[in-house]
Amino acid sequence: MSNKSMSNNRQRADTVFVGGKVFTGTCPTPIDAAVAIGGGRILAVADTATVHSLADADTEVVDLAGGLLVPGFQDAHVHPAVAGVQMLSCDLSQERSIDGYLAVVAGYAEEHPEAAWIRGGGWSMDVFPGGTPTRAMLDAVVPDRPVMLTNRDGHGAWANTRALELSGVDRTTADPADGRIEREADGTPAGTLQEGAMDLVARHVPIATPDEAHAGLLAAQEHLFSLGVTSWQDAMIGAFPGNPDNYGVYLRAAREGSLRARVVGALWWDRERGLEQIPELEERRRTGRVGRFNATSVKIMQDGIAENFTAGLLEPYLDGCGCATANSGLSFIDPDVLTEAVSRLDRSGFQLHFHALGDRAVREVLDALDAARTANGANDNRHHLAHLQIVHPDDIARFGKLGAAANIQALWAAHEPQMDELTIPFLGPERAALQYPFGDLQRAGARLVAGSDWSVSSPNPLWGIHVAVNRAVPDEAPHPTGTFEPLPPFFPEQALTLAQALTAYTAGSAWVNHLDEVTGTVEVGKYADLVVLDRDPFAHPVEEIAETRVLRTYLDGELVFAATD
């Protein structure tokens, strides 16, 4: 290898990595190289002899032992502050059965007799008949105290009778415009609250204290470091049902230096309000640039999710018999208001981060971005649309033309019960085939960036990459049924290559976070945000990608995680 890749600066290396390969992000396959880092930066990507020449007796030598060195992963859509609080509360995310959930709730209630409310979340819709748990289930284990537990996707909540009573939610309570109360035959609330209906109870639930929220954020950060994630975009900065305003949580951590990751904050657009909130968002941006936290994005949720029929669709959902219903989902923001808001936020220099899951919502967002470009001209704000479960073929090419990034949550692009039982039957086969069109977006020139949406799903980038390539859930990931039986690939023509998926999780997300000049690839002069993998997944069958493990994570050249086994 030519020494041209080595820095002219002969600074002593703090650490050198030898004995493996490097995925630089500038080549489609790993290269044979060694890497030297020092002063928090990459000093050299060169042959072993050149890299050793930068070392001295104090330099740490890391033998990759045939493994792979990659850029630090960057999660472009994640909720660590929320996930961390859930980790420290009544966390159901590790269970996959009704009995398992109820055992966790009962155990938590017994261990916390002082808790006025039992709060937490992480349950999965597909575990319950029709996707809707009942109050009676919770009443059986906690009859005397209120319980409210959000589901894993954050679009629904499970409440017991006591919680509904204390909140004044009964058969006379009307559904809010942006949500639905699931009901028993006589109209009595059954225990599941969808979308905006969650707030009917959540407004009565004590939120996490500042110290609890701070502890949750730091616990989440350590977990993400263990998975090789060194930077992220928090997709929901603000106050929302059952959670404190995490803006202050991040500012506290940033000021004291305990926030070590590089974080972009997406300020929450309150869909109950209108354009009058823009000056407040601008002020939050002004005061929200502290340390490694930069609140420079705005998050707009345009629709809901397909499983509870709130994702915005161009054509109606089907019923259980395959007939069209009168429901085409929700548009949380009126398209005319959306267009004006997007143009004004774009003109103000905000990045826009959209939740757009159904094909109508995707089109409404792209239309708004098109109008903003016409009004304001092209810029470098780097807007992106997250989730993209259903994209109409006519809209695929618009991503590249508008410079809008496709923010993919690849772990969802697989057959599993929530997809096969709660989604496909209500979309129909033709529309189901339009789901998660990663390959089409890539081929049409869209920039792909990647995120997990944790706590909705696992934050493990390697599992997401596995599904992006295989279009199947990895055997290592627990199936919602609790089994590990292989399932067929999910529209495999939309699969990405390993290099494409890995790039989305590194250079792609670095670009959307405006960090591409200093991170996202392994190049001289960039920050030494690096991850050591226990193997080179390019040298193994793609069906084994998820078996890859993170051994070490470096941030600014400092070791922030090391595997112990």
C-alpha positions as CSV (number, residue, x, y, z in Angstrom):
1,M,0.0,0.0,0.0
2,S,1.2,3.5,-0.8
3,N,2.3,5.7,2.0
4,K,0.3,8.5,0.4
5,S,-2.5,7.5,2.7
6,M,-0.4,8.4,5.7
7,S,-0.6,11.8,7.3
8,N,2.5,14.0,6.9
9,N,2.2,14.8,10.6
10,R,4.6,12.4,12.4
11,Q,2.7,12.6,15.6
12,R,3.1,9.6,17.8
13,A,0.3,7.1,17.7
14,D,-1.7,6.4,20.8
15,T,-3.1,3.2,19.4
16,V,-2.4,1.1,16.3
17,F,-4.7,-1.5,14.7
18,V,-3.0,-4.4,12.9
19,G,-3.7,-8.0,11.9
20,G,-7.0,-7.5,10.1
21,K,-8.8,-5.6,7.4
22,V,-10.4,-2.1,7.3
23,F,-13.7,-1.1,5.8
24,T,-12.8,2.5,5.1
25,G,-16.2,3.5,3.6
26,T,-14.4,4.8,0.6
27,C,-14.2,1.4,-1.1
28,P,-16.9,-1.2,-1.6
29,T,-14.9,-3.9,0.1
30,P,-12.5,-4.0,3.0
31,I,-8.8,-3.4,2.3
32,D,-5.6,-4.9,3.8
33,A,-4.3,-2.1,6.0
34,A,-3.3,-1.1,9.4
35,V,-4.5,2.1,11.1
36,A,-2.8,4.5,13.6
37,I,-4.7,7.0,15.7
38,G,-3.4,9.7,18.0
39,G,-4.8,12.9,19.6
40,G,-8.3,11.7,18.9
41,R,-7.7,11.6,15.1
42,I,-6.8,9.0,12.5
43,L,-3.1,9.5,11.7
44,A,-2.5,6.8,9.1
45,V,-4.3,4.2,7.0
46,A,-1.3,2.4,5.5
47,D,0.8,-0.8,5.5
48,T,1.8,-2.3,8.8
49,A,5.4,-1.2,8.7
50,T,4.4,2.5,8.1
51,V,1.9,2.3,11.0
52,H,4.4,0.7,13.3
53,S,6.8,3.5,12.6
54,L,4.4,5.9,14.3
55,A,4.4,3.8,17.5
56,D,6.6,3.9,20.5
57,A,6.8,2.0,23.8
58,D,3.6,3.7,25.1
59,T,1.5,3.0,22.0
60,E,-1.2,0.4,22.5
61,V,-1.1,-2.3,19.7
62,V,-4.6,-3.8,19.0
63,D,-4.4,-7.1,17.1
64,L,-7.6,-7.4,15.1
65,A,-6.9,-11.1,14.8
66,G,-8.5,-11.4,11.4
67,G,-11.4,-9.1,12.4
68,L,-12.6,-5.9,10.7
69,L,-12.1,-2.3,11.7
70,V,-15.1,-0.1,10.7
71,P,-16.2,3.5,11.2
72,G,-18.3,4.0,14.3
73,F,-21.9,3.3,13.6
74,Q,-24.3,6.2,13.6
75,D,-28.0,5.7,14.3
76,A,-30.0,8.3,12.3
77,H,-33.3,7.6,14.1
78,V,-33.3,6.6,17.7
79,H,-34.8,7.5,21.1
80,P,-32.1,6.8,23.7
81,A,-33.5,9.1,26.4
82,V,-36.8,7.3,26.3
83,A,-35.3,3.8,25.9
84,G,-33.0,4.4,28.8
85,V,-35.8,5.4,31.1
86,Q,-37.7,2.3,30.0
87,M,-34.6,0.1,30.7
88,L,-34.7,1.4,34.3
89,S,-38.5,1.0,34.8
90,C,-41.0,-1.8,34.1
91,D,-39.3,-3.0,30.9
92,L,-41.2,-5.6,28.9
93,S,-38.9,-5.6,25.9
94,Q,-37.2,-8.9,26.7
95,E,-40.4,-10.9,26.9
96,R,-42.4,-12.3,24.1
97,S,-45.6,-13.8,25.7
98,I,-48.6,-12.5,27.7
99,D,-47.6,-14.6,30.7
100,G,-44.0,-13.2,30.4
101,Y,-45.3,-9.6,30.3
102,L,-47.6,-10.2,33.3
103,A,-44.8,-11.8,35.3
104,V,-42.6,-8.8,34.7
105,V,-45.4,-6.4,35.8
106,A,-46.2,-8.4,38.9
107,G,-42.5,-8.6,39.8
108,Y,-41.9,-4.9,39.3
109,A,-45.0,-4.0,41.4
110,E,-43.8,-6.3,44.2
111,E,-40.3,-4.8,44.1
112,H,-41.6,-1.2,44.1
113,P,-44.4,-1.0,46.7
114,E,-43.7,2.8,47.0
115,A,-44.6,3.4,43.3
116,A,-47.9,5.3,43.0
117,W,-48.1,4.2,39.3
118,I,-46.5,1.3,37.5
119,R,-45.0,2.7,34.4
120,G,-42.8,1.4,31.6
121,G,-43.3,-0.3,28.3
122,G,-41.9,-2.5,25.5
123,W,-44.8,-4.9,24.7
124,S,-45.4,-6.1,21.2
125,M,-48.8,-5.9,19.5
126,D,-48.4,-9.3,17.8
127,V,-48.4,-11.1,21.1
128,F,-52.0,-10.2,21.8
129,P,-55.1,-11.3,19.9
130,G,-55.9,-8.5,17.4
131,G,-52.9,-6.6,18.8
132,T,-54.9,-5.2,21.7
133,P,-54.2,-6.2,25.3
134,T,-56.9,-5.8,27.9
135,R,-57.3,-4.1,31.2
136,A,-58.4,-7.3,32.8
137,M,-55.1,-8.9,32.1
138,L,-53.3,-6.2,34.1
139,D,-56.0,-6.1,36.8
140,A,-55.2,-9.8,37.5
141,V,-51.7,-8.9,38.6
142,V,-52.0,-5.2,39.8
143,P,-55.6,-4.5,40.8
144,D,-55.0,-1.8,43.4
145,R,-52.6,0.6,41.6
146,P,-52.7,2.3,38.2
147,V,-50.6,0.8,35.4
148,M,-49.7,2.3,32.0
149,L,-47.3,0.6,29.7
150,T,-46.5,1.9,26.2
151,N,-46.0,-0.6,23.4
152,R,-42.7,-1.1,21.7
153,D,-43.4,1.3,18.8
154,G,-44.7,4.1,21.0
155,H,-48.0,4.4,19.2
156,G,-50.2,2.7,21.8
157,A,-50.5,2.0,25.5
158,W,-51.9,-0.6,27.8
159,A,-53.7,0.5,30.9
160,N,-55.5,-1.3,33.8
161,T,-58.9,-0.4,35.2
162,R,-57.5,1.7,38.0
163,A,-55.5,3.9,35.6
164,L,-58.6,4.4,33.4
165,E,-60.7,5.3,36.4
166,L,-58.2,7.8,37.8
167,S,-58.0,9.4,34.4
168,G,-61.7,9.7,34.0
169,V,-61.7,7.6,30.9
170,D,-65.0,5.6,30.5
171,R,-67.6,4.6,28.0
172,T,-68.7,8.3,27.6
173,T,-65.2,9.5,26.7
174,A,-65.0,10.4,23.0
175,D,-62.0,9.3,20.8
176,P,-59.6,12.2,20.2
177,A,-59.2,13.3,16.6
178,D,-55.7,11.7,16.4
179,G,-56.4,8.5,18.3
180,R,-58.7,5.7,19.3
181,I,-59.9,4.0,22.5
182,E,-60.3,0.3,22.0
183,R,-63.6,-0.7,23.5
184,E,-65.6,-3.6,24.9
185,A,-69.0,-4.4,23.4
186,D,-70.8,-1.9,25.6
187,G,-68.3,0.9,24.9
188,T,-66.3,0.5,28.1
189,P,-62.5,1.1,27.4
190,A,-60.9,-2.3,26.9
191,G,-57.4,-1.3,28.0
192,T,-55.6,-0.3,24.8
193,L,-55.2,3.3,23.8
194,Q,-54.1,4.1,20.3
195,E,-52.0,7.2,19.2
196,G,-53.5,10.4,20.6
197,A,-55.8,8.5,23.0
198,M,-52.7,7.6,25.1
199,D,-52.6,11.2,26.4
200,L,-56.0,10.7,28.1
201,V,-54.2,8.6,30.7
202,A,-50.6,9.7,30.2
203,R,-51.3,13.2,31.3
204,H,-52.0,11.7,34.8
205,V,-48.9,9.6,35.0
206,P,-46.0,10.9,37.0
207,I,-43.1,11.4,34.5
208,A,-39.5,10.5,35.2
209,T,-37.7,12.9,37.4
210,P,-34.8,14.8,36.0
211,D,-32.4,12.5,37.8
212,E,-34.2,9.4,36.5
213,A,-34.2,10.7,33.0
214,H,-30.5,11.6,33.2
215,A,-29.6,8.2,34.5
216,G,-31.7,6.7,31.7
217,L,-29.8,8.6,29.0
218,L,-26.4,7.6,30.4
219,A,-27.5,3.9,30.6
220,A,-28.7,4.1,27.0
221,Q,-25.4,5.6,25.9
222,E,-23.4,2.8,27.5
223,H,-25.7,0.3,25.7
224,L,-25.2,2.0,22.4
225,F,-21.4,2.1,22.9
226,S,-21.5,-1.7,23.4
227,L,-23.1,-2.1,20.0
228,G,-20.6,0.2,18.3
229,V,-22.8,3.3,18.0
230,T,-20.8,6.4,18.5
231,S,-23.2,9.1,17.2
232,W,-26.9,9.4,16.7
233,Q,-29.9,11.6,15.9
234,D,-32.5,11.6,18.7
235,A,-35.7,11.7,16.7
236,M,-37.9,13.2,19.4
237,I,-36.6,16.1,21.5
238,G,-39.4,17.6,23.6
239,A,-42.2,16.7,26.0
240,F,-44.6,13.9,25.0
241,P,-47.1,11.6,26.8
242,G,-45.5,9.9,29.8
243,N,-42.1,11.4,29.3
244,P,-40.2,14.4,30.5
245,D,-38.9,17.1,28.1
246,N,-35.6,15.4,27.1
247,Y,-34.2,18.7,25.8
248,G,-33.1,19.6,29.3
249,V,-31.8,16.1,29.9
250,Y,-29.4,16.4,27.0
251,L,-28.3,19.9,27.9
252,R,-27.4,18.7,31.4
253,A,-25.4,15.8,30.1
254,A,-23.7,17.9,27.4
255,R,-22.7,20.6,29.9
256,E,-21.3,18.2,32.4
257,G,-19.5,16.2,29.8
258,S,-21.3,12.9,30.5
259,L,-22.7,13.0,27.0
260,R,-19.8,11.6,25.1
261,A,-21.5,10.6,21.8
262,R,-22.1,13.1,19.1
263,V,-25.8,13.8,19.0
264,V,-28.2,15.7,16.8
265,G,-31.5,16.5,18.4
266,A,-34.7,16.6,16.3
267,L,-37.0,19.1,18.0
268,W,-40.6,17.9,18.3
269,W,-43.2,19.6,16.1
270,D,-46.4,19.8,18.2
271,R,-49.1,18.7,15.9
272,E,-51.7,20.3,18.2
273,R,-50.3,23.7,17.3
274,G,-49.4,25.5,14.1
275,L,-46.8,27.9,12.6
276,E,-46.8,30.0,15.8
277,Q,-44.3,27.5,17.3
278,I,-41.6,28.2,14.8
279,P,-40.0,31.0,16.9
280,E,-39.9,28.7,19.9
281,L,-38.1,26.1,17.9
282,E,-35.6,28.7,16.6
283,E,-34.9,29.7,20.2
284,R,-34.5,26.1,21.2
285,R,-32.0,25.7,18.4
286,R,-30.1,28.8,19.6
287,T,-29.8,27.5,23.2
288,G,-29.5,23.9,22.2
289,R,-26.0,23.8,20.9
290,V,-24.0,22.7,23.9
291,G,-20.9,20.4,23.9
292,R,-21.7,17.3,21.8
293,F,-25.4,18.1,21.5
294,N,-26.8,20.1,18.6
295,A,-30.6,20.7,18.4
296,T,-30.6,21.6,14.7
297,S,-33.3,19.4,13.3
298,V,-37.2,19.4,13.6
299,K,-39.1,16.2,13.7
300,I,-42.6,16.1,12.1
301,M,-44.7,13.1,12.5
302,Q,-47.0,13.0,9.5
303,D,-48.8,9.7,10.1
304,G,-49.1,6.7,12.4
305,I,-48.4,3.0,11.9
306,A,-49.9,0.3,9.7
307,E,-50.6,-2.1,12.5
308,N,-53.3,0.1,14.1
309,F,-54.5,1.5,10.8
310,T,-53.2,5.0,11.4
311,A,-50.5,5.1,8.7
312,G,-51.6,7.4,5.9
313,L,-52.5,5.5,2.8
314,L,-53.4,6.5,-0.7
315,E,-56.1,3.8,-0.8
316,P,-58.2,2.5,2.1
317,Y,-57.2,-0.4,4.4
318,L,-58.9,-3.7,3.9
319,D,-61.0,-5.5,6.5
320,G,-60.5,-9.1,7.6
321,C,-62.4,-10.3,4.6
322,G,-60.2,-8.4,2.1
323,C,-62.8,-5.7,1.3
324,A,-62.0,-2.0,1.3
325,T,-62.9,-0.1,4.4
326,A,-63.6,3.7,4.8
327,N,-60.3,4.2,6.6
328,S,-57.2,5.4,4.9
329,G,-55.3,6.3,8.0
330,L,-54.3,9.7,9.4
331,S,-52.5,12.8,8.3
332,F,-51.5,14.3,11.6
333,I,-50.6,17.6,9.9
334,D,-53.0,19.1,7.3
335,P,-51.1,19.0,4.0
336,D,-51.5,22.7,3.4
337,V,-50.2,23.5,6.9
338,L,-47.4,21.0,6.3
339,T,-46.3,22.7,3.1
340,E,-46.2,26.1,4.7
341,A,-44.4,24.8,7.8
342,V,-41.8,22.9,5.8
343,S,-41.0,26.0,3.6
344,R,-40.6,28.2,6.6
345,L,-38.5,25.8,8.6
346,D,-36.3,25.1,5.5
347,R,-35.9,28.8,5.0
348,S,-34.8,29.1,8.7
349,G,-32.1,26.6,8.1
350,F,-33.5,23.7,10.0
351,Q,-33.0,20.1,8.9
352,L,-36.4,18.3,8.7
353,H,-36.8,14.8,10.0
354,F,-40.1,13.2,9.0
355,H,-42.0,10.2,10.3
356,A,-43.6,9.1,7.0
357,L,-44.7,5.5,7.0
358,G,-47.6,5.1,4.6
359,D,-47.6,6.0,0.9
360,R,-49.9,9.0,1.3
361,A,-47.8,10.4,4.1
362,V,-44.6,9.9,2.0
363,R,-46.2,11.7,-0.9
364,E,-47.4,14.6,1.3
365,V,-43.9,15.1,2.7
366,L,-42.3,14.9,-0.7
367,D,-44.8,17.4,-2.1
368,A,-44.0,19.8,0.8
369,L,-40.2,19.4,0.2
370,D,-40.8,20.1,-3.5
371,A,-42.7,23.3,-2.6
372,A,-39.9,24.3,-0.2
373,R,-37.3,23.9,-2.9
374,T,-39.3,25.9,-5.3
375,A,-39.8,28.7,-2.7
376,N,-36.3,28.7,-1.2
377,G,-34.0,27.1,-3.7
378,A,-31.6,24.2,-3.0
379,N,-29.6,24.2,0.2
380,D,-27.6,21.9,2.4
381,N,-30.2,21.2,5.1
382,R,-30.2,17.5,4.4
383,H,-33.9,16.6,5.0
384,H,-34.8,13.0,5.5
385,L,-37.9,10.7,5.7
386,A,-37.9,7.9,8.2
387,H,-39.6,4.5,8.2
388,L,-40.9,4.4,4.6
389,Q,-42.8,1.2,5.0
390,I,-44.9,1.8,1.9
391,V,-43.7,4.0,-1.0
392,H,-45.6,4.3,-4.2
393,P,-43.4,3.5,-7.2
394,D,-44.1,7.0,-8.7
395,D,-42.4,8.5,-5.7
396,I,-39.2,6.5,-5.6
397,A,-37.2,8.7,-7.9
398,R,-38.3,11.9,-6.2
399,F,-36.0,11.2,-3.2
400,G,-32.9,11.7,-5.4
401,K,-34.3,14.6,-7.3
402,L,-35.2,16.5,-4.1
403,G,-32.1,15.5,-2.3
404,A,-34.2,13.9,0.5
405,A,-32.5,11.0,2.3
406,A,-34.3,7.7,2.9
407,N,-33.9,6.9,6.6
408,I,-34.4,3.2,6.8
409,Q,-35.2,1.0,9.8
410,A,-34.1,-2.2,8.2
411,L,-34.9,-4.6,11.0
412,W,-38.6,-4.3,10.2
413,A,-38.2,-5.5,6.6
414,A,-38.8,-9.1,7.4
415,H,-41.6,-11.7,7.8
416,E,-42.6,-11.9,11.5
417,P,-46.1,-12.1,13.1
418,Q,-46.6,-8.4,13.4
419,M,-46.1,-8.1,9.6
420,D,-47.8,-11.3,8.6
421,E,-50.8,-11.1,10.9
422,L,-51.4,-7.4,11.6
423,T,-50.2,-5.7,8.4
424,I,-50.2,-7.7,5.2
425,P,-53.9,-8.9,5.4
426,F,-55.1,-5.4,5.7
427,L,-52.9,-4.0,2.9
428,G,-53.5,-6.8,0.3
429,P,-50.8,-8.5,-1.7
430,E,-50.2,-5.8,-4.3
431,R,-49.6,-3.0,-1.8
432,A,-47.7,-5.3,0.6
433,A,-45.1,-5.8,-2.1
434,L,-44.3,-2.1,-2.0
435,Q,-43.0,-2.3,1.6
436,Y,-39.5,-1.2,2.5
437,P,-38.2,-0.7,-1.0
438,F,-34.6,-0.2,-0.1
439,G,-33.2,-1.7,-3.3
440,D,-35.4,0.5,-5.5
441,L,-34.5,3.6,-3.5
442,Q,-30.8,2.8,-3.8
443,R,-31.0,2.1,-7.6
444,A,-33.0,5.4,-8.1
445,G,-30.1,7.4,-6.5
446,A,-31.6,8.1,-3.1
447,R,-29.1,8.6,-0.3
448,L,-29.7,5.8,2.3
449,V,-29.2,6.5,6.0
450,A,-30.0,4.0,8.7
451,G,-31.5,4.0,12.2
452,S,-33.0,1.6,14.6
453,D,-35.9,3.5,16.2
454,W,-34.9,2.0,19.5
455,S,-36.8,1.4,21.9
456,V,-39.2,0.3,19.2
457,S,-36.8,-2.3,18.0
458,S,-33.2,-3.5,18.8
459,P,-30.5,-0.8,18.4
460,N,-28.0,-3.4,17.2
461,P,-26.7,-2.1,13.8
462,L,-25.4,-5.5,12.8
463,W,-28.9,-7.0,13.1
464,G,-30.3,-4.2,11.0
465,I,-27.6,-4.7,8.4
466,H,-28.3,-8.4,8.4
467,V,-32.0,-7.8,7.6
468,A,-31.2,-5.2,5.0
469,V,-29.1,-7.8,3.2
470,N,-31.1,-11.0,3.8
471,R,-34.6,-9.5,4.2
472,A,-35.0,-12.0,7.1
473,V,-34.8,-11.8,10.8
474,P,-31.4,-13.1,12.1
475,D,-31.6,-16.3,14.1
476,E,-29.9,-14.5,17.0
477,A,-32.7,-12.1,17.3
478,P,-35.7,-13.4,19.3
479,H,-38.7,-13.9,17.0
480,P,-41.9,-12.5,18.5
481,T,-43.3,-16.0,18.7
482,G,-40.3,-17.1,20.8
483,T,-39.2,-19.5,18.2
484,F,-36.2,-19.5,15.9
485,E,-37.8,-21.2,12.8
486,P,-36.5,-19.7,9.6
487,L,-38.9,-17.6,7.6
488,P,-38.7,-16.8,3.9
489,P,-37.0,-13.6,2.7
490,F,-39.3,-10.6,2.6
491,F,-39.4,-9.3,-1.0
492,P,-35.7,-10.2,-1.6
493,E,-35.5,-8.0,-4.7
494,Q,-35.3,-5.1,-2.3
495,A,-32.2,-6.4,-0.5
496,L,-29.1,-4.3,-0.2
497,T,-25.5,-5.5,-0.5
498,L,-23.5,-5.7,2.7
499,A,-21.4,-2.7,1.6
500,Q,-24.5,-0.6,0.9
501,A,-26.1,-1.5,4.2
502,L,-22.9,-0.9,6.2
503,T,-22.4,2.5,4.4
504,A,-25.9,3.6,5.3
505,Y,-25.1,3.0,9.0
506,T,-21.8,4.8,8.8
507,A,-21.1,7.4,6.0
508,G,-24.8,7.7,5.2
509,S,-25.9,8.6,8.7
510,A,-22.8,10.8,9.2
511,W,-24.0,12.8,6.2
512,V,-27.5,13.3,7.5
513,N,-26.0,14.4,10.9
514,H,-23.7,16.9,9.1
515,L,-20.8,15.0,10.5
516,D,-19.4,13.6,7.2
517,E,-16.4,15.9,7.1
518,V,-15.1,14.5,10.4
519,T,-16.6,11.0,10.8
520,G,-18.3,8.2,8.9
521,T,-15.2,6.8,7.1
522,V,-11.8,5.7,8.1
523,E,-9.6,8.4,6.6
524,V,-6.6,10.4,7.7
525,G,-7.6,13.5,9.7
526,K,-11.0,12.3,10.7
527,Y,-12.1,11.6,14.3
528,A,-11.0,8.2,15.6
529,D,-14.6,6.9,16.1
530,L,-13.9,3.3,15.3
531,V,-15.3,-0.2,16.0
532,V,-13.5,-3.5,16.1
533,L,-15.6,-6.4,14.9
534,D,-14.7,-10.0,15.8
535,R,-14.7,-11.1,12.2
536,D,-14.8,-9.8,8.6
537,P,-18.5,-10.3,7.6
538,F,-17.5,-9.8,4.0
539,A,-15.5,-13.1,4.2
540,H,-18.5,-15.1,5.6
541,P,-21.9,-16.0,4.1
542,V,-24.4,-13.2,4.3
543,E,-26.6,-15.4,6.3
544,E,-24.1,-15.1,9.2
545,I,-23.8,-11.3,9.3
546,A,-25.8,-11.1,12.6
547,E,-23.2,-13.4,14.2
548,T,-20.7,-10.6,14.1
549,R,-19.9,-9.1,17.4
550,V,-18.5,-5.8,18.5
551,L,-15.3,-6.3,20.5
552,R,-14.2,-2.6,21.0
553,T,-15.7,0.8,20.5
554,Y,-13.5,4.0,20.3
555,L,-14.7,7.6,20.4
556,D,-12.1,10.2,19.7
557,G,-9.6,7.5,20.0
558,E,-10.6,6.7,23.5
559,L,-11.8,3.2,24.4
560,V,-15.5,3.5,25.5
561,F,-16.4,-0.2,25.3
562,A,-14.5,-3.5,25.4
563,A,-16.2,-6.9,25.4
564,T,-15.4,-9.0,28.4
565,D,-15.8,-12.5,26.9
